[in-house]
Amino acid sequence: MTAIVDRIEDNNIAVLEINGGEKFLDVPLSELPEGTSQGDVLTGEEGNWQRDTEATNKRTLEILSLFNKLFKKD
């Protein structure tokens, strides 16, 4: 399963977006890899999550590219 960290609430609960927002899952931050932050891509199953650094970096670059196109000044 692939999930995106949508947000972190109260500094201890990560809200994971599953299947493009079809489902949301609240997971204690202590159950996720150390250093997990908003926007990270995670793979695995409940209780066994790994941070997908390559997918996170790719997603970040795609978002930055869209942001730059949106606010491009001519």
C-alpha positions in Angstrom: 0.0 0.0 0.0 1.2 3.5 -0.7 0.3 6.5 1.4 1.1 10.2 1.6 1.4 12.0 4.9 -1.4 14.6 4.5 -0.7 16.3 7.8 0.5 15.7 11.4 -1.9 16.6 14.1 -1.1 17.4 17.8 2.6 16.5 17.1 1.8 12.8 17.5 -0.8 11.6 14.9 0.0 11.4 11.2 -3.0 11.5 8.8 -2.2 9.3 5.9 -3.9 9.7 2.5 -4.6 6.3 0.8 -5.5 5.9 -2.9 -5.5 9.5 -3.8 -7.8 10.6 -1.0 -10.2 7.7 -1.2 -9.4 6.8 2.4 -7.6 8.5 5.3 -5.9 6.7 8.1 -4.8 8.1 11.5 -1.5 6.6 12.6 0.6 7.4 15.7 3.8 9.2 14.6 5.7 6.7 16.8 4.7 3.9 14.4 6.3 5.7 11.4 9.9 6.0 10.4 11.9 8.6 12.4 11.8 12.0 10.7 8.5 11.4 8.9 7.0 14.7 7.9 4.1 16.1 5.9 4.2 15.2 2.2 6.3 12.1 2.6 5.4 9.0 0.6 5.2 5.8 2.6 4.9 2.2 1.5 3.9 -0.8 3.5 1.0 -1.8 5.7 -0.3 -0.8 9.1 2.4 -1.2 11.7 5.1 -1.7 9.1 5.7 1.6 7.1 8.8 2.6 5.2 9.6 6.0 3.8 9.9 6.0 0.0 12.6 8.7 -0.4 12.7 8.4 -4.2 8.9 8.8 -4.5 8.9 11.6 -2.0 11.6 13.5 -3.9 9.8 12.9 -7.2 6.5 14.2 -5.8 8.2 17.2 -4.3 9.8 18.2 -7.6 6.4 17.7 -9.5 4.7 19.9 -7.0 7.4 22.6 -7.2 7.2 22.5 -11.0 3.4 23.0 -10.9 3.7 25.8 -8.4 6.3 27.5 -10.6 4.1 27.2 -13.7 1.1 28.6 -11.8 3.0 31.6 -10.5 5.2 32.1 -13.5 5.7 35.8 -14.3 6.1 36.9 -17.9 
